[in-house]
Amino acid sequence: MILHCVFFTFRADAPQQARRDVVQGLSDLCSGLAGAIGFDHGPNRDFEGKSQAWRDGFVIRFADAEARRSYAEHPVHRRLGGQLCALCENGAEGIVVFDLDVPDG
């Protein structure tokens, strides 16, 4: 299984509705995409004080690397990814992505 972890901070002036729309759009895409198992998002609570630079994020669970690749190449993902970049501090450079290859279970 691949955990696709994305961390970012919305710009202070990014409209709340635009923030909700882009995250909901990604969630909706995943709900209909073969091999996408789940989508979770929310604010960073930073309980250990080690990730202040990122205030928001989401995690998508993919069955395998091929499912993640299909998501990455999907035109809706590309459009929404561009919108997310436009809403984030430092644009695309302000987004951190980890793709963790983890055992199923």
N, CA, C and O atoms as a GROMACS GRO file, in nm:
protein
  420
    1MET      N    1   0.085  -0.117   0.000
    1MET     CA    2   0.000   0.000   0.000
    1MET      C    3   0.090   0.124   0.000
    1MET      O    4   0.197   0.124   0.061
    2ILE      N    5   0.046   0.227  -0.068
    2ILE     CA    6   0.116   0.354  -0.071
    2ILE      C    7   0.035   0.456   0.008
    2ILE      O    8  -0.084   0.476  -0.018
    3LEU      N    9   0.100   0.521   0.103
    3LEU     CA   10   0.040   0.635   0.173
    3LEU      C   11   0.097   0.760   0.109
    3LEU      O   12   0.216   0.788   0.120
    4HIS      N   13   0.013   0.834   0.043
    4HIS     CA   14   0.050   0.959  -0.024
    4HIS      C   15   0.017   1.071   0.073
    4HIS      O   16  -0.099   1.106   0.091
    5CYS      N   17   0.121   1.128   0.135
    5CYS     CA   18   0.105   1.227   0.241
    5CYS      C   19   0.146   1.364   0.187
    5CYS      O   20   0.257   1.381   0.136
    6VAL      N   21   0.056   1.461   0.198
    6VAL     CA   22   0.079   1.594   0.142
    6VAL      C   23   0.060   1.697   0.253
    6VAL      O   24  -0.044   1.700   0.319
    7PHE      N   25   0.162   1.782   0.273
    7PHE     CA   26   0.158   1.882   0.380
    7PHE      C   27   0.182   2.019   0.322
    7PHE      O   28   0.266   2.036   0.233
    8PHE      N   29   0.108   2.120   0.372
    8PHE     CA   30   0.113   2.253   0.314
    8PHE      C   31   0.052   2.353   0.412
    8PHE      O   32  -0.002   2.315   0.516
    9THR      N   33   0.063   2.480   0.377
    9THR     CA   34  -0.002   2.587   0.452
    9THR      C   35  -0.075   2.676   0.352
    9THR      O   36  -0.014   2.731   0.260
   10PHE      N   37  -0.204   2.690   0.371
   10PHE     CA   38  -0.279   2.782   0.286
   10PHE      C   39  -0.233   2.925   0.314
   10PHE      O   40  -0.201   2.960   0.427
   11ARG      N   41  -0.230   3.007   0.210
   11ARG     CA   42  -0.201   3.150   0.227
   11ARG      C   43  -0.309   3.211   0.317
   11ARG      O   44  -0.424   3.168   0.313
   12ALA      N   45  -0.272   3.308   0.396
   12ALA     CA   46  -0.368   3.373   0.486
   12ALA      C   47  -0.485   3.434   0.409
   12ALA      O   48  -0.597   3.439   0.460
   13ASP      N   49  -0.459   3.482   0.287
   13ASP     CA   50  -0.566   3.545   0.209
   13ASP      C   51  -0.642   3.448   0.119
   13ASP      O   52  -0.728   3.490   0.042
   14ALA      N   53  -0.611   3.319   0.127
   14ALA     CA   54  -0.683   3.220   0.046
   14ALA      C   55  -0.825   3.206   0.099
   14ALA      O   56  -0.844   3.176   0.217
   15PRO      N   57  -0.924   3.227   0.015
   15PRO     CA   58  -1.063   3.218   0.061
   15PRO      C   59  -1.097   3.080   0.118
   15PRO      O   60  -1.055   2.978   0.066
   16GLN      N   61  -1.172   3.081   0.226
   16GLN     CA   62  -1.211   2.955   0.292
   16GLN      C   63  -1.285   2.863   0.196
   16GLN      O   64  -1.263   2.742   0.198
   17GLN      N   65  -1.372   2.918   0.114
   17GLN     CA   66  -1.449   2.833   0.021
   17GLN      C   67  -1.356   2.768  -0.081
   17GLN      O   68  -1.374   2.652  -0.115
   18ALA      N   69  -1.259   2.841  -0.130
   18ALA     CA   70  -1.163   2.784  -0.226
   18ALA      C   71  -1.082   2.673  -0.161
   18ALA      O   72  -1.053   2.572  -0.225
   19ARG      N   73  -1.046   2.691  -0.035
   19ARG     CA   74  -0.974   2.587   0.039
   19ARG      C   75  -1.058   2.460   0.048
   19ARG      O   76  -1.011   2.350   0.018
   20ARG      N   77  -1.183   2.477   0.090
   20ARG     CA   78  -1.273   2.362   0.102
   20ARG      C   79  -1.295   2.294  -0.032
   20ARG      O   80  -1.296   2.172  -0.042
   21ASP      N   81  -1.313   2.375  -0.136
   21ASP     CA   82  -1.343   2.320  -0.268
   21ASP      C   83  -1.229   2.234  -0.321
   21ASP      O   84  -1.253   2.127  -0.376
   22VAL      N   85  -1.105   2.280  -0.305
   22VAL     CA   86  -0.993   2.203  -0.360
   22VAL      C   87  -0.975   2.072  -0.284
   22VAL      O   88  -0.948   1.968  -0.346
   23VAL      N   89  -0.988   2.075  -0.154
   23VAL     CA   90  -0.974   1.953  -0.074
   23VAL      C   91  -1.090   1.858  -0.104
   23VAL      O   92  -1.070   1.737  -0.118
   24GLN      N   93  -1.211   1.911  -0.113
   24GLN     CA   94  -1.326   1.827  -0.144
   24GLN      C   95  -1.314   1.768  -0.284
   24GLN      O   96  -1.351   1.653  -0.306
   25GLY      N   97  -1.262   1.845  -0.377
   25GLY     CA   98  -1.242   1.795  -0.512
   25GLY      C   99  -1.146   1.677  -0.516
   25GLY      O  100  -1.169   1.579  -0.587
   26LEU      N  101  -1.037   1.688  -0.440
   26LEU     CA  102  -0.941   1.576  -0.433
   26LEU      C  103  -1.005   1.454  -0.368
   26LEU      O  104  -0.984   1.341  -0.412
   27SER      N  105  -1.083   1.477  -0.263
   27SER     CA  106  -1.153   1.367  -0.197
   27SER      C  107  -1.251   1.300  -0.294
   27SER      O  108  -1.258   1.177  -0.302
   28ASP      N  109  -1.326   1.381  -0.367
   28ASP     CA  110  -1.422   1.328  -0.464
   28ASP      C  111  -1.352   1.248  -0.573
   28ASP      O  112  -1.399   1.141  -0.613
   29LEU      N  113  -1.240   1.298  -0.621
   29LEU     CA  114  -1.163   1.226  -0.722
   29LEU      C  115  -1.123   1.088  -0.670
   29LEU      O  116  -1.138   0.987  -0.739
   30CYS      N  117  -1.074   1.085  -0.547
   30CYS     CA  118  -1.028   0.958  -0.489
   30CYS      C  119  -1.143   0.860  -0.468
   30CYS      O  120  -1.125   0.739  -0.480
   31SER      N  121  -1.261   0.912  -0.437
   31SER     CA  122  -1.373   0.823  -0.410
   31SER      C  123  -1.416   0.744  -0.534
   31SER      O  124  -1.479   0.639  -0.522
   32GLY      N  125  -1.382   0.794  -0.653
   32GLY     CA  126  -1.419   0.724  -0.775
   32GLY      C  127  -1.302   0.666  -0.851
   32GLY      O  128  -1.319   0.621  -0.964
   33LEU      N  129  -1.185   0.666  -0.792
   33LEU     CA  130  -1.065   0.621  -0.861
   33LEU      C  131  -1.026   0.480  -0.819
   33LEU      O  132  -1.011   0.452  -0.700
   34ALA      N  133  -1.010   0.392  -0.916
   34ALA     CA  134  -0.971   0.254  -0.886
   34ALA      C  135  -0.839   0.252  -0.810
   34ALA      O  136  -0.743   0.319  -0.849
   35GLY      N  137  -0.835   0.178  -0.702
   35GLY     CA  138  -0.713   0.164  -0.623
   35GLY      C  139  -0.694   0.268  -0.515
   35GLY      O  140  -0.601   0.257  -0.434
   36ALA      N  141  -0.780   0.369  -0.512
   36ALA     CA  142  -0.774   0.467  -0.404
   36ALA      C  143  -0.862   0.412  -0.290
   36ALA      O  144  -0.982   0.393  -0.308
   37ILE      N  145  -0.801   0.389  -0.177
   37ILE     CA  146  -0.869   0.323  -0.065
   37ILE      C  147  -0.929   0.422   0.033
   37ILE      O  148  -1.032   0.394   0.094
   38GLY      N  149  -0.867   0.537   0.048
   38GLY     CA  150  -0.920   0.635   0.143
   38GLY      C  151  -0.852   0.768   0.131
   38GLY      O  152  -0.739   0.779   0.082
   39PHE      N  153  -0.921   0.872   0.177
   39PHE     CA  154  -0.872   1.009   0.174
   39PHE      C  155  -0.907   1.073   0.308
   39PHE      O  156  -1.024   1.076   0.347
   40ASP      N  157  -0.806   1.122   0.378
   40ASP     CA  158  -0.827   1.192   0.505
   40ASP      C  159  -0.753   1.324   0.501
   40ASP      O  160  -0.644   1.333   0.445
   41HIS      N  161  -0.812   1.427   0.559
   41HIS     CA  162  -0.749   1.559   0.559
   41HIS      C  163  -0.781   1.631   0.689
   41HIS      O  164  -0.874   1.595   0.761
   42GLY      N  165  -0.702   1.733   0.718
   42GLY     CA  166  -0.730   1.813   0.836
   42GLY      C  167  -0.613   1.904   0.870
   42GLY      O  168  -0.510   1.904   0.803
   43PRO      N  169  -0.632   1.980   0.976
   43PRO     CA  170  -0.526   2.070   1.020
   43PRO      C  171  -0.416   1.995   1.095
   43PRO      O  172  -0.442   1.891   1.157
   44ASN      N  173  -0.296   2.047   1.089
   44ASN     CA  174  -0.183   1.992   1.162
   44ASN      C  175  -0.193   2.035   1.308
   44ASN      O  176  -0.195   2.155   1.336
   45ARG      N  177  -0.200   1.942   1.398
   45ARG     CA  178  -0.205   1.974   1.541
   45ARG      C  179  -0.065   1.987   1.601
   45ARG      O  180  -0.051   2.046   1.708
   46ASP      N  181   0.037   1.935   1.536
   46ASP     CA  182   0.178   1.952   1.574
   46ASP      C  183   0.200   1.931   1.724
   46ASP      O  184   0.257   2.017   1.791
   47PHE      N  185   0.155   1.819   1.776
   47PHE     CA  186   0.166   1.790   1.919
   47PHE      C  187   0.310   1.788   1.969
   47PHE      O  188   0.334   1.812   2.087
   48GLU      N  189   0.405   1.759   1.881
   48GLU     CA  190   0.545   1.752   1.923
   48GLU      C  191   0.624   1.878   1.891
   48GLU      O  192   0.743   1.886   1.921
   49GLY      N  193   0.560   1.977   1.830
   49GLY     CA  194   0.628   2.102   1.798
   49GLY      C  195   0.738   2.088   1.695
   49GLY      O  196   0.841   2.156   1.704
   50LYS      N  197   0.719   1.999   1.597
   50LYS     CA  198   0.825   1.973   1.500
   50LYS      C  199   0.784   2.003   1.356
   50LYS      O  200   0.863   1.982   1.263
   51SER      N  201   0.663   2.053   1.336
   51SER     CA  202   0.618   2.073   1.198
   51SER      C  203   0.537   2.201   1.182
   51SER      O  204   0.435   2.202   1.113
   52GLN      N  205   0.582   2.308   1.245
   52GLN     CA  206   0.509   2.434   1.241
   52GLN      C  207   0.495   2.491   1.101
   52GLN      O  208   0.403   2.569   1.076
   53ALA      N  209   0.584   2.456   1.010
   53ALA     CA  210   0.583   2.513   0.876
   53ALA      C  211   0.462   2.468   0.794
   53ALA      O  212   0.427   2.532   0.695
   54TRP      N  213   0.397   2.360   0.834
   54TRP     CA  214   0.282   2.309   0.759
   54TRP      C  215   0.161   2.304   0.850
   54TRP      O  216   0.162   2.238   0.954
   55ARG      N  217   0.057   2.376   0.810
   55ARG     CA  218  -0.062   2.384   0.895
   55ARG      C  219  -0.176   2.294   0.850
   55ARG      O  220  -0.273   2.274   0.923
   56ASP      N  221  -0.165   2.239   0.730
   56ASP     CA  222  -0.273   2.157   0.676
   56ASP      C  223  -0.215   2.038   0.602
   56ASP      O  224  -0.096   2.035   0.570
   57GLY      N  225  -0.300   1.938   0.576
   57GLY     CA  226  -0.251   1.825   0.499
   57GLY      C  227  -0.359   1.723   0.470
   57GLY      O  228  -0.471   1.731   0.521
   58PHE      N  229  -0.321   1.628   0.386
   58PHE     CA  230  -0.409   1.515   0.359
   58PHE      C  231  -0.324   1.392   0.332
   58PHE      O  232  -0.207   1.401   0.297
   59VAL      N  233  -0.389   1.277   0.349
   59VAL     CA  234  -0.326   1.148   0.323
   59VAL      C  235  -0.423   1.067   0.238
   59VAL      O  236  -0.542   1.057   0.267
   60ILE      N  237  -0.368   1.010   0.132
   60ILE     CA  238  -0.448   0.921   0.047
   60ILE      C  239  -0.385   0.783   0.056
   60ILE      O  240  -0.264   0.768   0.041
   61ARG      N  241  -0.468   0.682   0.079
   61ARG     CA  242  -0.423   0.544   0.080
   61ARG      C  243  -0.452   0.482  -0.057
   61ARG      O  244  -0.567   0.477  -0.102
   62PHE      N  245  -0.345   0.436  -0.121
   62PHE     CA  246  -0.357   0.370  -0.252
   62PHE      C  247  -0.322   0.223  -0.236
   62PHE      O  248  -0.234   0.187  -0.157
   63ALA      N  249  -0.389   0.139  -0.312
   63ALA     CA  250  -0.363  -0.005  -0.307
   63ALA      C  251  -0.220  -0.037  -0.348
   63ALA      O  252  -0.158  -0.128  -0.294
   64ASP      N  253  -0.167   0.040  -0.444
   64ASP     CA  254  -0.032   0.011  -0.493
   64ASP      C  255   0.020   0.133  -0.569
   64ASP      O  256  -0.050   0.234  -0.584
   65ALA      N  257   0.144   0.123  -0.615
   65ALA     CA  258   0.208   0.233  -0.685
   65ALA      C  259   0.137   0.266  -0.816
   65ALA      O  260   0.134   0.382  -0.857
   66GLU      N  261   0.079   0.168  -0.881
   66GLU     CA  262   0.007   0.194  -1.006
   66GLU      C  263  -0.115   0.281  -0.981
   66GLU      O  264  -0.144   0.371  -1.060
   67ALA      N  265  -0.187   0.257  -0.873
   67ALA     CA  266  -0.303   0.341  -0.839
   67ALA      C  267  -0.259   0.484  -0.811
   67ALA      O  268  -0.327   0.579  -0.851
   68ARG      N  269  -0.146   0.501  -0.744
   68ARG     CA  270  -0.093   0.635  -0.716
   68ARG      C  271  -0.054   0.704  -0.846
   68ARG      O  272  -0.076   0.823  -0.863
   69ARG      N  273   0.004   0.629  -0.936
   69ARG     CA  274   0.044   0.683  -1.066
   69ARG      C  275  -0.080   0.728  -1.146
   69ARG      O  276  -0.078   0.833  -1.210
   70SER      N  277  -0.185   0.649  -1.142
   70SER     CA  278  -0.309   0.685  -1.212
   70SER      C  279  -0.365   0.816  -1.157
   70SER      O  280  -0.411   0.901  -1.233
   71TYR      N  281  -0.361   0.831  -1.027
   71TYR     CA  282  -0.405   0.954  -0.961
   71TYR      C  283  -0.319   1.071  -1.006
   71TYR      O  284  -0.371   1.176  -1.044
   72ALA      N  285  -0.187   1.054  -1.002
   72ALA     CA  286  -0.094   1.162  -1.036
   72ALA      C  287  -0.113   1.210  -1.180
   72ALA      O  288  -0.097   1.329  -1.208
   73GLU      N  289  -0.147   1.119  -1.269
   73GLU     CA  290  -0.162   1.153  -1.410
   73GLU      C  291  -0.304   1.196  -1.448
   73GLU      O  292  -0.327   1.242  -1.560
   74HIS      N  293  -0.397   1.181  -1.357
   74HIS     CA  294  -0.537   1.212  -1.387
   74HIS      C  295  -0.553   1.362  -1.412
   74HIS      O  296  -0.500   1.443  -1.336
   75PRO      N  297  -0.626   1.401  -1.517
   75PRO     CA  298  -0.642   1.544  -1.547
   75PRO      C  299  -0.710   1.624  -1.436
   75PRO      O  300  -0.678   1.741  -1.416
   76VAL      N  301  -0.801   1.563  -1.364
   76VAL     CA  302  -0.866   1.633  -1.252
   76VAL      C  303  -0.764   1.659  -1.141
   76VAL      O  304  -0.764   1.766  -1.080
   77HIS      N  305  -0.678   1.561  -1.114
   77HIS     CA  306  -0.573   1.583  -1.014
   77HIS      C  307  -0.482   1.697  -1.057
   77HIS      O  308  -0.446   1.782  -0.976
   78ARG      N  309  -0.444   1.698  -1.183
   78ARG     CA  310  -0.355   1.804  -1.232
   78ARG      C  311  -0.420   1.943  -1.216
   78ARG      O  312  -0.354   2.038  -1.176
   79ARG      N  313  -0.548   1.952  -1.247
   79ARG     CA  314  -0.619   2.080  -1.233
   79ARG      C  315  -0.628   2.121  -1.087
   79ARG      O  316  -0.599   2.235  -1.052
   80LEU      N  317  -0.670   2.027  -1.001
   80LEU     CA  318  -0.684   2.059  -0.859
   80LEU      C  319  -0.548   2.084  -0.794
   80LEU      O  320  -0.536   2.168  -0.704
   81GLY      N  321  -0.446   2.011  -0.838
   81GLY     CA  322  -0.311   2.034  -0.786
   81GLY      C  323  -0.265   2.176  -0.816
   81GLY      O  324  -0.203   2.241  -0.732
   82GLY      N  325  -0.295   2.224  -0.935
   82GLY     CA  326  -0.262   2.362  -0.971
   82GLY      C  327  -0.335   2.461  -0.884
   82GLY      O  328  -0.279   2.562  -0.842
   83GLN      N  329  -0.463   2.432  -0.857
   83GLN     CA  330  -0.540   2.520  -0.769
   83GLN      C  331  -0.484   2.519  -0.628
   83GLN      O  332  -0.474   2.624  -0.564
   84LEU      N  333  -0.446   2.400  -0.578
   84LEU     CA  334  -0.388   2.391  -0.444
   84LEU      C  335  -0.260   2.474  -0.437
   84LEU      O  336  -0.240   2.550  -0.343
   85CYS      N  337  -0.174   2.459  -0.536
   85CYS     CA  338  -0.048   2.536  -0.538
   85CYS      C  339  -0.076   2.686  -0.531
   85CYS      O  340  -0.009   2.759  -0.459
   86ALA      N  341  -0.177   2.731  -0.607
   86ALA     CA  342  -0.210   2.873  -0.610
   86ALA      C  343  -0.261   2.923  -0.474
   86ALA      O  344  -0.250   3.042  -0.444
   87LEU      N  345  -0.316   2.834  -0.393
   87LEU     CA  346  -0.372   2.872  -0.263
   87LEU      C  347  -0.270   2.864  -0.150
   87LEU      O  348  -0.298   2.910  -0.039
   88CYS      N  349  -0.154   2.805  -0.176
   88CYS     CA  350  -0.057   2.777  -0.070
   88CYS      C  351   0.052   2.882  -0.061
   88CYS      O  352   0.091   2.943  -0.160
   89GLU      N  353   0.102   2.901   0.062
   89GLU     CA  354   0.219   2.984   0.081
   89GLU      C  355   0.333   2.924   0.000
   89GLU      O  356   0.356   2.803   0.006
   90ASN      N  357   0.404   3.006  -0.074
   90ASN     CA  358   0.517   2.966  -0.158
   90ASN      C  359   0.478   2.872  -0.272
   90ASN      O  360   0.564   2.804  -0.327
   91GLY      N  361   0.352   2.866  -0.307
   91GLY     CA  362   0.308   2.786  -0.421
   91GLY      C  363   0.350   2.641  -0.410
   91GLY      O  364   0.346   2.582  -0.303
   92ALA      N  365   0.392   2.585  -0.522
   92ALA     CA  366   0.432   2.444  -0.524
   92ALA      C  367   0.552   2.418  -0.434
   92ALA      O  368   0.564   2.309  -0.378
   93GLU      N  369   0.638   2.516  -0.418
   93GLU     CA  370   0.756   2.499  -0.332
   93GLU      C  371   0.718   2.487  -0.184
   93GLU      O  372   0.797   2.438  -0.104
   94GLY      N  373   0.598   2.530  -0.149
   94GLY     CA  374   0.553   2.522  -0.010
   94GLY      C  375   0.481   2.394   0.024
   94GLY      O  376   0.428   2.380   0.135
   95ILE      N  377   0.478   2.300  -0.069
   95ILE     CA  378   0.408   2.173  -0.048
   95ILE      C  379   0.511   2.062  -0.034
   95ILE      O  380   0.604   2.051  -0.113
   96VAL      N  381   0.492   1.979   0.069
   96VAL     CA  382   0.579   1.865   0.091
   96VAL      C  383   0.499   1.738   0.067
   96VAL      O  384   0.386   1.725   0.114
   97VAL      N  385   0.558   1.644  -0.007
   97VAL     CA  386   0.490   1.518  -0.039
   97VAL      C  387   0.580   1.402   0.004
   97VAL      O  388   0.699   1.398  -0.028
   98PHE      N  389   0.520   1.307   0.076
   98PHE     CA  390   0.586   1.182   0.109
   98PHE      C  391   0.500   1.070   0.053
   98PHE      O  392   0.378   1.069   0.075
   99ASP      N  393   0.560   0.977  -0.018
   99ASP     CA  394   0.491   0.856  -0.063
   99ASP      C  395   0.555   0.740   0.010
   99ASP      O  396   0.665   0.697  -0.023
  100LEU      N  397   0.485   0.690   0.111
  100LEU     CA  398   0.537   0.583   0.195
  100LEU      C  399   0.485   0.449   0.145
  100LEU      O  400   0.365   0.431   0.126
  101ASP      N  401   0.576   0.356   0.124
  101ASP     CA  402   0.542   0.220   0.083
  101ASP      C  403   0.530   0.138   0.212
  101ASP      O  404   0.631   0.105   0.274
  102VAL      N  405   0.406   0.106   0.250
  102VAL     CA  406   0.383   0.038   0.377
  102VAL      C  407   0.314  -0.096   0.356
  102VAL      O  408   0.244  -0.114   0.256
  103PRO      N  409   0.333  -0.189   0.448
  103PRO     CA  410   0.263  -0.317   0.434
  103PRO      C  411   0.112  -0.298   0.446
  103PRO      O  412   0.065  -0.212   0.519
  104ASP      N  413   0.038  -0.379   0.374
  104ASP     CA  414  -0.108  -0.377   0.388
  104ASP      C  415  -0.145  -0.422   0.527
  104ASP      O  416  -0.076  -0.502   0.590
  105GLY      N  417  -0.255  -0.368   0.574
  105GLY     CA  418  -0.297  -0.416   0.705
  105GLY      C  419  -0.360  -0.313   0.781
  105GLY      O  420  -0.402  -0.337   0.894
   0.00000   0.00000   0.00000
